[in-house]
Each structure stands twice: as C-alpha cells, then as structure tokens.
Amino acid sequence: MSKQWLDWAKRIQALSQSGLAFSKDIYDIERYEELRNISIEIMTEHTELEMDKVRDLFTNETGYQTPKVDVRGVVFKNNQILMVKENIDDKWALPGGFCDIGLSPSENVVKEIKEESGFDVIPIRLIALLDKNKHPHPPEAFHYYKIFILCEIIGGKPTIGSETNSINFFSEGNLPLLSTNRNTATQINSLFEFMRDPSKETLFD
C-alpha cells in the first residue's frame, strides 16, 4: 500500500478521537464518529487487518491522541547483542515492549528484560529515540515512538518468559530473522556503533 494512505488514516483517526473527547454538540459528535468510520474503512482497504479488528482498536481509544511508546533494552556481551524470540511471530527482537503506566522508561526496560530474558540489568543511558514512521516497519494502526536504552547485566540467568521462547546473543554480522514490527536490521546495526563508541551521541527521529 502507499504509506501516504496509512498516514492519512491515522491522522483522521487522531483528529476524530480528539473531537469526540472534547465535543459537546451532538451534531459535531456525529461528524467525528463519521470521520472515525472513514479512517477505519481506509485502514481496512489498504492493510490486511479486518474491519472489526480495526474498529475495536480505534473505538477503544479515548481522549486526545498522542504517540504510543515502546521501550527496548540494548544489552551487549562479548561483542554480541541480546535478543529474544517472540512467540507472536517466532522472530527475534530486542527485549522490550509498551511502556506501562506508573513506570519510567528505565524502570520499564529493566522489567521487560527480566520478564523476557531472565537477566537482571541496570540502565546505563538513552541511546536512541526513534519515530517508527520514519523507519521501514510494517504498517500499523497507531503512531509509535521507540526508546532504546543501553543496559548492563548485573545478575540473573537466561530464562524464557511468557512472551518469548528462546534467548541468545548475536554478532552484528550474524543477525537472526528479525521481528520487523519491533526492530529493523538498520536499527540493530546502528546500536552496535554504541558498543564501539560509548561516547556516540544519542540518535533521534
């Protein structure tokens, strides 16, 4: 599909959701509901998602729309990077996931790494804050920001979690089949630059 259609659908959905959150006039509410329906039709037409699935995603959103936040842990050992194999698609990703309410980004990444890999870590520094729309991820219904935090292992042992079925470390030249919804090869390769140069400036966008 043309990525422009995806952008239009997400923008219409965000505008309609904001309108529904703040409008009091019944006729304005009807117009914003119609806009949301149009965004659902566009998303269904140009993706493989079923209309009911898109409708559930969009109608469950309330309030003013902002990007969702995904956090990923970057852990190096012996010049290799830690990755976990996701149950959902049987492909590999940096440990992480959506940020939970009530936890800071660093607290989230520590929790996610423990749950998905079994390792205890401490966060060292923020190394990248990326807009998912600016990278070659598969199309998605919502807009996401991705936070990559460099971490250091201080304990624990490899232990699969409820969402993972394998844990391993990979060299830069031998990456596995990646879960591209979660991370791309270009992103992973750029993270290795921080292993070689700890003073490298944080990446953004």
Secondary structure, DSSP 8 states (H G I E B T S, - for coil): --HHHHHHHHHHHHHHHHHHHH---HHHHHHHHHHHHHHHHHHHHHSS--HHHHHHHHHT--SS---EEEEEEEEEETTEEEEEEETTTS-EE-SEEE--TTS-HHHHHHHHHHHHH-EEEEEEEEEEEEEGGGTT----SS-EEEEEEEEEEEEE-----TTEEEEEEE-TTS---B-TTT--HHHHHHHHHHHH-TT---EE-
